[in-house]
Structures are given as C-alpha cells and as structure tokens.
Amino acid sequence: MGISGKSISRFAKLGALGLSLALVTSSAAIADAGNGPQKRVLTVTGQGEVHGVPDQAMLSAGVVTTARTAADALKDNAKAMNAVFATLKRAGIADKDMQTSDFSVQPQYETDKNGNTLRDITGYRVANTVNVRVTDLAKVGPTLDALVASGANSIGDIAFTIKDPKPLMAKARAEAVADAVARAQTLARAAGVTLGPIVSISEGGYSPPRPMYRMAVMAEASAPTPMAAGEESVTAGVNITWAIR
C-alpha cells in the first residue's frame, strides 16, 4: 500500500516537532550546567628557606707562560704544571678531584704606539688551568699557598659549596608547605570560612645552594691564606589549593 502525500506531510511535521523539543531540552541542560554551583577554593603560596655550612671548595689554578717560540712556551708550561700537580697530590687531593678545564696556545702580536695589533708575531702564550675540589676546608688556604709557591701564577675565584644539598632541599620544601598551611589558616579565619580538603598541590620552584665565591689572594706571607666559608641558603616554594566551606 502506498503512503499518501498527507501522511508524508504529517510525518514531516512530527519529525520537526521532535527535533525542536530535543534542541530545547539540550539547551536547558547546558544552561543548568552553566548556572550550577561553583567550587569555592583558596589558593596559597608558601615559601621555605634553610641554611647550611659548605663542606667543600672548588678552586682553579694554572700556569701561564710566554716564550719566543711555541715549543719553548709549551716546555716551560709543562714543567710548571707538573710541579702544580705534584703539589696538589702532596696536599692530599685525589686524582678524581682534579680536572683540566682550559688549555690554549696563542700567538702574541706586536702592537704600535696606539695599541693597534700588527701582523708580526712576537712570541707565544700558553695557558693551562686545572679545576680542583678540596673536601677538607682547612686545607684550602695552605693548598693555595703551596700552589703559588710551586709556580701557579693564575688563581681563579673559590666557590664554597655543599656536596649533598638534598637534605637541605627536602627541609626547605617541608617549611614551604608549613608556611602555606599557616597562611591558609590565617586567611580562612579572616574571611570567615573553613578549610576543606586539599584540591591540588604543586611545587612553585626551588633554588639550590648557590656557590659562595671569594677571590683567591696570593699572599707572600708565611702564614696560610685565611678563608671563610660562610653559609649557603636553599629556598623552595609550593602552591596549595583548598576547598573552602
């Protein structure tokens, strides 16, 4: 049996009506979701800082030599550096705590009265530098004096550091969390709300110990060069969000 034109028209009208009702229902659901109760939260940033005493020092020492020829400059430099390494070993520095950090051979050019560089080579400059880790801070001053006496004529800055900063970093993080909790409690009381469970917690960054530098002094006195290691600080931050009631 065929379907009349009137029946098709009725089906079309019913379909359009159903679609309209579906769209209205969907729009209402979206509106209810958008107008629902918003979560009330309190976000606080906490900071922690702890201090520690350095237990090792990093220093650099080397020899700079000049000569008319590159071969002579290298020969003089090698002789002086052998004396430097021997001095370090006598001071109790292990091989693993010594590392060559710079070695260069550079031609030296003649300059005119105005300081302009000319093309003529007047000699060669050889620089050899070694980085040294000193794990006994009491030996830093005497080691520097011994290095100078052995022929080291290039002494860099001294960095006092902490060998294992992880315990300090853990303590700084714990203090950051405690600081955030204290701040949140103060803000909640002032606002007349109650803290609920923690919604999220994230680290806001931390600062590891920063090496403390001191320029090495090449003293000619017989007394050891005095050194002061001081303290280093470690900082940490944390962001915590609470639900509030």
Secondary structure, DSSP 8 states (H G I E B T S, - for coil): ----HHHHHHHHHHHHHHHHHHHHHHHHHHHHHHTS----EEEEEEEEEEEE---EEEEEEEEEEEESSHHHHHHHHHHHHHHHHHHHHHTT--GGGEEEEEEEEEEEEEE-TT--EEEEEEEEEEEEEEEEEES-GGGHHHHHHHHHHHT--EE-EEEEE-S--HHHHHHHHHHHHHHHHHHHHHHHHHHT--EEEEEEEEEEEEE----EEEE-----SSS--------EEEEEEEEEEEEE-
